[in-house]
Amino acid sequence: MKNIVILTGSGISAESGLKTFRSEDGLWLNYKVEDVCTVEAFEKNPAFVHSFYNELRPIMMKALPNMGHQAITMLQQELPEININVVTQNVDLLHEKADNKNIYHIHGRIDECICMNCGHVLKTLEDVKSDEICPRCKAMGMLKPNIVFFGEMPQYMDEVDNMLAECDMFIAIGTSGVVYPAAGFVRLAKFHGAKTYLFNLEPCNNSLAFDKEILGKASETFPKFAEQLINEIHKA
């Protein structure tokens, strides 16, 4: 085994206390998703959208990684001979806080803004206003949260396609399996011969594409799997 791809979704962050986008009430911090996570909403009322992410940012920054995140670190540290990449749909920084390596935030990051005029990415933990000036091109009011809104193309897709074509094992943790293009990753990995595993609270719509489903809290199930995998590879 040479390459492992780990896809994470909102379920792993939920175990650290962060509410998921697709909660039963359809709200996130009492906001409707369509009002804060679409290009149309941002163009209509950028101040309102910025206020949402300004409110969300400190909540996400206070969250701490759980045993699921830490098990990924254990895998990477104990199996240095294997290339283990983390592809996450989450915009929080829990993977970074757990000291995971090779992280690809395909839906963006909560601590970044991007200039729609010049493409400059700005790191920030402070509140962002709708009339902010881009430090590179000096355009006013063009800074957008570096979050992939619904209808926008996820980031790092070329890199992810290459990873999936080469991976020997594909692991999905805490993802519903209904949001594309991430929902298609397992089928692509399996097409290229990878063994596929799902760690989730409930079966997902992509369950037939997984060789094995392990249901339950990822913070409990995935560390056990990681330990077993490490032992098997060390004995081989």
Secondary structure per residue as TSV (DSSP state, phi and psi in degrees):
chain	resnum	aa	ss	phi	psi
A	1	M	-	360.0	131.3
A	2	K	-	-120.1	-30.1
A	3	N	E	-136.6	131.9
A	4	I	E	-125.6	133.5
A	5	V	E	-113.8	126.4
A	6	I	E	-113.2	118.2
A	7	L	E	-100.5	127.2
A	8	T	E	-118.6	146.0
A	9	G	-	-125.5	-168.4
A	10	S	H	-63.4	-22.3
A	11	G	H	-61.1	-37.3
A	12	I	H	-71.3	-32.5
A	13	S	H	-74.3	-31.7
A	14	A	H	-60.6	-31.9
A	15	E	T	-72.9	-9.7
A	16	S	T	-101.8	11.4
A	17	G	T	93.7	8.3
A	18	L	-	-95.8	124.6
A	19	K	-	-66.2	143.3
A	20	T	-	-85.8	155.7
A	21	F	T	-59.5	-41.3
A	22	R	T	-97.4	49.9
A	23	S	-	-75.1	165.7
A	24	E	T	-62.2	-33.1
A	25	D	T	-84.3	-2.9
A	26	G	S	71.5	13.9
A	27	L	E	-119.5	158.5
A	28	W	E	-137.4	111.7
A	29	L	T	55.2	36.9
A	30	N	T	69.1	18.3
A	31	Y	E	-110.3	147.1
A	32	K	E	-81.0	137.4
A	33	V	H	-57.0	-40.0
A	34	E	H	-68.2	-15.1
A	35	D	H	-90.5	-12.9
A	36	V	H	-132.7	-3.1
A	37	C	S	-136.4	38.7
A	38	T	B	-135.3	152.2
A	39	V	H	-61.9	-38.8
A	40	E	H	-61.5	-41.4
A	41	A	H	-65.0	-40.3
A	42	F	H	-67.5	-40.6
A	43	E	H	-67.5	-33.5
A	44	K	H	-75.4	-42.1
A	45	N	-	-149.3	76.8
A	46	P	H	-62.3	-32.7
A	47	A	H	-63.2	-39.5
A	48	F	H	-66.5	-43.1
A	49	V	H	-65.2	-44.5
A	50	H	H	-60.8	-37.3
A	51	S	H	-63.3	-35.8
A	52	F	H	-63.8	-49.5
A	53	Y	H	-71.5	-28.9
A	54	N	H	-65.4	-33.2
A	55	E	H	-76.9	-36.1
A	56	L	H	-75.0	-35.3
A	57	R	H	-54.5	-53.6
A	58	P	H	-65.0	-29.2
A	59	I	H	-64.7	-46.2
A	60	M	H	-67.3	-36.5
A	61	M	H	-70.3	-23.7
A	62	K	H	-82.3	-20.3
A	63	A	-	-66.0	148.0
A	64	L	-	-115.3	145.4
A	65	P	-	-64.7	154.7
A	66	N	-	-110.3	-175.0
A	67	M	H	-63.4	-24.4
A	68	G	H	-65.4	-45.5
A	69	H	H	-63.5	-42.6
A	70	Q	H	-68.7	-28.1
A	71	A	H	-67.3	-30.9
A	72	I	H	-65.6	-42.5
A	73	T	H	-59.8	-42.1
A	74	M	H	-60.3	-43.9
A	75	L	H	-59.7	-47.2
A	76	Q	H	-65.9	-34.8
A	77	Q	H	-77.4	-37.8
A	78	E	H	-83.7	-18.0
A	79	L	-	-124.8	60.9
A	80	P	T	-64.6	-19.0
A	81	E	T	-77.4	-11.5
A	82	I	S	-105.6	135.6
A	83	N	E	-82.6	109.3
A	84	I	E	-113.5	111.0
A	85	N	E	-104.5	142.6
A	86	V	E	-111.4	115.4
A	87	V	E	-107.0	115.1
A	88	T	E	-118.9	140.3
A	89	Q	-	-87.4	-4.1
A	90	N	-	-88.7	142.4
A	91	V	-	-95.2	-5.0
A	92	D	S	-76.1	176.4
A	93	L	-	-113.7	30.3
A	94	L	H	-67.5	-32.8
A	95	H	H	-65.5	-41.6
A	96	E	H	-64.5	-41.5
A	97	K	H	-65.0	-29.4
A	98	A	T	-83.9	0.4
A	99	D	T	68.2	29.4
A	100	N	-	-65.6	153.8
A	101	K	-	-117.1	166.5
A	102	N	S	55.3	55.2
A	103	I	E	-99.2	132.2
A	104	Y	E	-121.8	109.7
A	105	H	E	-87.6	92.5
A	106	I	T	-73.6	-16.9
A	107	H	T	-108.0	14.0
A	108	G	E	92.7	-175.3
A	109	R	E	-134.6	143.2
A	110	I	E	-68.9	-20.9
A	111	D	E	-97.5	20.7
A	112	E	E	-134.0	151.0
A	113	C	E	-123.8	156.6
A	114	I	E	-130.1	137.1
A	115	C	E	-81.4	122.6
A	116	M	T	-74.5	-9.4
A	117	N	T	-88.6	-46.1
A	118	C	T	-120.7	-7.5
A	119	G	-	84.2	4.6
A	120	H	-	-65.3	133.6
A	121	V	E	-101.3	127.2
A	122	L	E	-115.7	125.3
A	123	K	E	-79.4	134.1
A	124	T	-	-158.9	137.5
A	125	L	-	-110.6	1.8
A	126	E	S	-93.2	165.2
A	127	D	-	-62.3	142.9
A	128	V	-	-112.8	132.7
A	129	K	-	-101.7	159.1
A	130	S	T	-71.3	-15.3
A	131	D	T	-106.3	20.2
A	132	E	-	-60.6	150.2
A	133	I	B	-103.5	131.1
A	134	C	-	-66.8	128.3
A	135	P	T	-67.9	-17.9
A	136	R	T	-91.3	-58.0
A	137	C	T	-98.8	-6.8
A	138	K	-	69.1	12.3
A	139	A	-	-70.6	141.4
A	140	M	B	-99.3	138.1
A	141	G	S	73.5	19.9
A	142	M	-	-108.1	0.9
A	143	L	E	-81.3	124.2
A	144	K	E	-116.3	143.8
A	145	P	E	-52.4	135.3
A	146	N	E	-79.7	59.8
A	147	I	E	-116.7	133.4
A	148	V	-	-76.0	107.7
A	149	F	-	-76.4	160.5
A	150	F	B	-58.0	130.1
A	151	G	T	98.1	-14.3
A	152	E	S	-93.1	157.6
A	153	M	-	-78.8	127.6
A	154	P	-	-58.5	159.3
A	155	Q	S	-88.1	158.6
A	156	Y	-	62.8	27.8
A	157	M	H	-66.0	-36.4
A	158	D	H	-63.7	-43.8
A	159	E	H	-63.1	-42.3
A	160	V	H	-65.6	-41.4
A	161	D	H	-58.2	-42.1
A	162	N	H	-66.1	-40.3
A	163	M	H	-61.5	-45.2
A	164	L	H	-67.0	-32.1
A	165	A	H	-70.7	-22.4
A	166	E	H	-110.1	-6.6
A	167	C	-	-77.8	147.1
A	168	D	S	-95.9	-22.1
A	169	M	E	-143.0	132.8
A	170	F	E	-118.9	126.2
A	171	I	E	-124.1	123.6
A	172	A	E	-107.6	130.1
A	173	I	E	-126.4	120.7
A	174	G	S	65.8	39.7
A	175	T	-	-126.3	143.6
A	176	S	-	-74.6	-24.0
A	177	G	S	75.9	20.9
A	178	V	-	-118.4	-12.9
A	179	V	S	-96.6	118.5
A	180	Y	T	-90.5	152.6
A	181	P	T	-84.2	-9.2
A	182	A	G	-59.5	-30.6
A	183	A	G	-63.4	-21.7
A	184	G	G	-92.3	-3.8
A	185	F	H	-61.5	-41.6
A	186	V	H	-63.4	-39.0
A	187	R	H	-67.9	-37.8
A	188	L	H	-67.0	-43.0
A	189	A	H	-62.2	-42.6
A	190	K	H	-67.1	-35.8
A	191	F	H	-58.8	-34.6
A	192	H	T	-89.4	8.0
A	193	G	T	97.9	8.7
A	194	A	-	-77.5	146.9
A	195	K	E	-76.5	139.7
A	196	T	E	-124.9	135.4
A	197	Y	E	-133.5	142.3
A	198	L	E	-120.6	130.1
A	199	F	E	-118.7	110.3
A	200	N	E	-156.6	160.7
A	201	L	S	-68.5	-36.4
A	202	E	S	-132.9	156.6
A	203	P	-	-60.9	147.2
A	204	C	-	-114.5	172.2
A	205	N	T	-64.3	-17.4
A	206	N	T	-96.1	14.7
A	207	S	G	-58.6	-32.3
A	208	L	G	-67.5	-18.9
A	209	A	G	-84.6	-12.7
A	210	F	-	-93.9	137.9
A	211	D	S	-69.3	-32.7
A	212	K	E	-149.2	137.8
A	213	E	E	-111.4	131.4
A	214	I	E	-118.1	107.4
A	215	L	E	-93.8	143.1
A	216	G	S	137.2	-174.5
A	217	K	-	-70.0	127.9
A	218	A	H	-62.6	-29.8
A	219	S	H	-66.7	-16.4
A	220	E	H	-104.9	-41.2
A	221	T	H	-81.4	-40.4
A	222	F	H	-70.7	-39.6
A	223	P	H	-57.8	-37.8
A	224	K	H	-64.4	-42.6
A	225	F	H	-63.6	-42.5
A	226	A	H	-61.6	-43.8
A	227	E	H	-62.5	-42.6
A	228	Q	H	-64.7	-41.9
A	229	L	H	-64.3	-42.1
A	230	I	H	-59.8	-46.2
A	231	N	H	-62.4	-42.3
A	232	E	H	-64.2	-41.1
A	233	I	H	-71.9	-37.0
A	234	H	H	-67.0	-30.8
A	235	K	H	-81.4	-20.8
A	236	A	-	-68.3	360.0
